[in-house]
């Protein structure tokens, strides 16, 4: 009887340490990404903004960057209040608190593909890798969607 009780306790403690059996678009360890998307770009466009939702089922972590083959660089950014409206500020990192979900949107945190190598076409997927301070590298594809479907529109 005591052995059976010990097994039940171990199972219950273990259940709390694994991410819920939810379906996410992309997941690595305790980090998951959903609804990663950007808008089409036009010839000559220098940058394009991108949005997503990151869920962290584990300990505090920090998004420290992204890599992408179709842009010279990828910047982490935030829209911050200004005297008139908002202004955009580049960031070196974005904290992802434990057991939380962070939505990237135009008037908050977002990503910018800078120095585009070509124009993003509707329906295309832009391959990236998100890099976290914990060492997790999470491959994510940003779906190119119609401008009316972009976050916040």
C-alpha positions as CSV (number, residue, x, y, z in Angstrom):
1,X,0.0,0.0,0.0
2,X,2.8,2.4,0.9
3,X,4.6,1.7,-2.3
4,X,1.5,2.4,-4.4
5,X,1.1,5.7,-2.6
6,X,4.7,6.6,-3.3
7,X,4.2,5.9,-7.0
8,X,1.1,8.1,-7.1
9,X,3.0,11.0,-5.4
10,X,5.9,10.7,-7.9
11,X,3.5,10.7,-10.9
12,X,1.7,13.8,-9.5
13,X,4.9,15.7,-8.9
14,X,6.2,14.8,-12.4
15,X,3.0,15.9,-14.1
16,X,3.6,19.5,-12.9
17,X,7.0,19.6,-14.5
18,X,6.1,18.9,-18.1
19,X,4.3,21.2,-20.5
20,X,0.6,20.6,-21.0
21,X,-0.3,18.3,-23.9
22,X,-1.4,21.3,-26.0
23,X,-0.8,21.6,-29.7
24,X,1.6,24.4,-30.5
25,X,2.9,25.5,-33.9
26,X,6.5,25.2,-32.7
27,X,8.0,23.9,-29.4
28,X,11.4,23.1,-27.9
29,X,11.6,22.0,-24.3
30,X,9.4,24.2,-22.1
31,X,9.1,27.0,-24.7
32,X,6.4,27.2,-27.4
33,X,5.6,29.6,-30.3
34,X,2.2,30.1,-32.0
35,X,0.8,32.4,-34.7
36,X,4.2,33.5,-36.0
37,X,3.4,35.8,-38.9
38,X,4.5,38.7,-41.0
39,X,3.1,40.7,-44.0
40,X,4.1,40.6,-47.6
41,X,6.9,43.0,-48.6
42,X,7.3,45.0,-51.8
43,X,10.4,45.3,-54.0
44,X,13.0,47.6,-52.3
45,X,11.4,47.4,-48.9
46,X,14.2,47.5,-46.3
47,X,12.5,45.8,-43.4
48,X,9.3,43.9,-42.4
49,X,7.8,43.5,-38.9
50,X,6.8,40.1,-37.5
51,X,4.7,39.0,-34.6
52,X,4.1,35.8,-32.6
53,X,3.0,34.4,-29.2
54,X,5.6,32.8,-26.9
55,X,4.6,30.5,-24.1
56,X,7.0,29.6,-21.4
57,X,6.0,26.5,-19.3
58,X,9.3,26.5,-17.4
59,X,11.7,28.8,-15.5
60,X,12.3,32.5,-16.4
61,X,14.1,32.7,-19.7
62,X,15.2,35.5,-22.1
63,X,14.9,35.8,-25.8
64,X,18.3,37.0,-26.9
65,X,18.0,36.9,-30.7
66,X,16.9,35.3,-33.9
67,X,18.7,34.2,-37.0
68,X,17.3,34.2,-40.5
69,X,18.8,33.6,-43.9
70,X,16.6,36.0,-45.8
71,X,17.5,39.2,-43.9
72,X,20.8,40.8,-43.0
73,X,19.7,40.9,-39.4
74,X,16.7,40.4,-37.2
75,X,16.1,42.9,-34.4
76,X,14.1,42.6,-31.2
77,X,12.0,45.7,-30.7
78,X,9.4,47.4,-28.5
79,X,7.0,50.2,-29.1
80,X,7.3,52.7,-26.2
81,X,5.3,55.8,-25.4
82,X,6.6,59.1,-26.8
83,X,5.4,62.7,-26.4
84,X,3.2,62.1,-29.5
85,X,2.2,58.5,-30.0
86,X,4.8,55.8,-29.8
87,X,8.4,55.3,-31.0
88,X,10.2,52.0,-31.7
89,X,13.3,51.0,-29.6
90,X,15.7,48.2,-30.4
91,X,16.3,45.8,-27.6
92,X,19.2,43.4,-26.8
93,X,16.8,40.9,-25.2
94,X,13.2,40.3,-24.1
95,X,12.4,38.5,-20.8
96,X,10.0,35.6,-21.0
97,X,8.8,35.0,-17.4
98,X,8.2,31.6,-16.0
99,X,4.7,30.1,-16.7
100,X,3.6,32.9,-18.9
101,X,2.5,33.8,-22.4
102,X,3.9,36.9,-24.1
103,X,2.2,38.2,-27.2
104,X,4.3,40.1,-29.8
105,X,2.2,42.9,-31.4
106,X,2.7,46.2,-33.2
107,X,2.2,48.4,-30.0
108,X,4.4,46.2,-27.9
109,X,7.3,43.7,-28.4
110,X,7.9,42.7,-32.0
111,X,10.6,41.4,-34.4
112,X,12.0,43.2,-37.4
113,X,13.6,41.5,-40.4
114,X,16.1,44.2,-41.5
115,X,17.9,44.3,-44.8
116,X,15.6,42.0,-46.7
117,X,17.3,39.9,-49.4
118,X,14.1,39.6,-51.4
119,X,10.4,40.4,-51.1
120,X,8.2,38.2,-48.9
121,X,5.3,36.7,-50.9
122,X,1.8,35.9,-49.5
123,X,1.6,32.3,-48.3
124,X,5.4,31.9,-48.0
125,X,7.1,30.7,-44.7
126,X,10.2,32.5,-43.4
127,X,12.5,30.1,-41.5
128,X,14.1,31.5,-38.4
129,X,15.7,30.2,-35.2
130,X,14.8,31.9,-31.9
131,X,17.7,31.9,-29.4
132,X,17.2,31.9,-25.6
133,X,19.6,32.7,-22.8
134,X,18.9,29.1,-21.4
135,X,20.6,27.7,-24.6
136,X,17.3,26.6,-26.2
137,X,17.2,27.2,-29.9
138,X,13.7,27.0,-31.3
139,X,13.2,26.8,-35.1
140,X,10.1,28.8,-36.1
141,X,8.6,29.6,-39.5
142,X,6.8,32.9,-39.9
143,X,3.8,32.7,-42.2
144,X,3.4,35.5,-44.7
145,X,-0.2,36.6,-44.3
146,X,-2.5,39.2,-45.9
147,X,-1.9,42.7,-44.3
148,X,-5.4,42.6,-42.8
149,X,-4.5,39.4,-40.9
150,X,-1.3,40.9,-39.3
151,X,-1.5,41.3,-35.5
152,X,-3.3,44.4,-34.3
153,X,-5.0,45.1,-37.6
